[in-house]
Amino acid sequence: MRTMVAVALAAVATVAAGASAQASVRPVQTKTTHARLLLKTVNVAASEFKFVLSSKSAKRGVVSFKVKNVGKLGHDFQIDGRKTKVISPGQSATLRVVFLKKGAYPYKCTVPGHAAAGMKGVFTIS
């Protein structure tokens, strides 16, 4: 009889522990939730010697910069310590940057002389 009571108590404890563990499990993010957190896409056209951005601001979160070199020389795009490779004429690269703080974030082309010639600007996070 004591053995049956001990087995029954062990079973109740196991079920209670499982229910408790399930209560603390976080729900899985759906694509909709992920999309809301993610993304502002900014198209960037790079040429001699300027950048043309489809938007010069975004809210905090992930910003995807889609950089296309529409010029005749190689260019890159740097912002917040991240940069693309040097992009050949006619080619593209995507740079995703997570912005956690509001503020002004300078961007530029790091190819020597290009920023001084005008390939720079400021992107604003609100």
N, C-alpha and C positions, 0 to 999 in steps of 0.2 A: 504494500500500500504506500509506504514512504517513497519507494522508487517511482511509482506512478505520479505522485505529487511532485517530486523533484523534476521529472521529465516534463510534466505539464507546465511548471514554473519556468523551466528553461525555454520551452516553446513560446510562451507568452513574452518572455524577455527578448527573444530573437525577433519576434514579429514587431514588438514595440521599437526595437533598435532599428529595424528596417524602415519602419514608417517615419521615424525621426530622421534618418539619413535621407529619405526621399524628400522630406519637407525642406531640407536645406539645399537641395539641388537647384541650380539656376536654370531658368527656361532657355532653350536654344534660341539664338537670334535667327530671325527669318530674313529673307532677302530684303523685305520691305524695311525692317529695322536697320539693317546694314546700309541700305541706300540712303536712309535719312541721316545716318551718322557720317556717311562717307563724303559726299563728293560734290565739289564744285569743279567743273572742268573749264579751264581757261585755255583757249587757243592762242598760241604765240607765233607770230610770223617774224622771222629774223632775216634781215637783209642789210645792205650796206647803207648806212651804219645806224640802224635803229631796230627797235622791237615794236611791234604793234600787237597789243593784247586785246582779246575780246572783252575782257573785264579787268578793271584795275583794283577790284576789291572783292572780298568774300567774308563770310562769317567764319568763326573758329571751327576747326575740323580739318579734314583732309582736302587738299586742293591738288588736282591733277593738271599739270601744265603740259599741254600737247604742243611741242615746239617743232615748227617746220621751217627749214632753211629755204627761203624763197630767193636768196641772193646768189651771188657768183663766187663767194669765198666761204670757207669753213667758219662756223660760229658755234658757240655753246651758250648755255643759259644757267646762271648760278643765282640761287636765292636761299637765304637762311642756312648757309653752310653746305648746301647740297647743289650738285651740278650735273648736267648731262655731259656726255662725251662731246668732242668736237663733231658737229653734224655737217656732213658734206652737202653741197648744193643739191636741192631736190629731195633730200632725205628728211626724216622726222625722228623724234625721240620723245618719250613721255617721262616726266619727272613728277613723282607724288611726294608732297610735303605735308606733314602734320603741323598745323599751327595751333598751339594751345593758348597763346596770349594775344590779346588785342594789341595792335600797334602798326607801325610803318616798317616794312621789310624791303630794303634795297635789293634790286636785282641788277645783273650786268652780264656782259660777255667777257670772259677772262682771256680771250685771245689777245696777245699783246697789242696795245694801241686801240682796240675796238671800243672799250668803255670810254676812253678819252675822246674818241670821235663821235660819241653820242649813244652808244649801245648800253644804256643804263636807265634806271627809273626806280619808282617806289610802288610797291604793292601794299594795300591797306587791308588789315584784318580787323573786323568789328565784332 
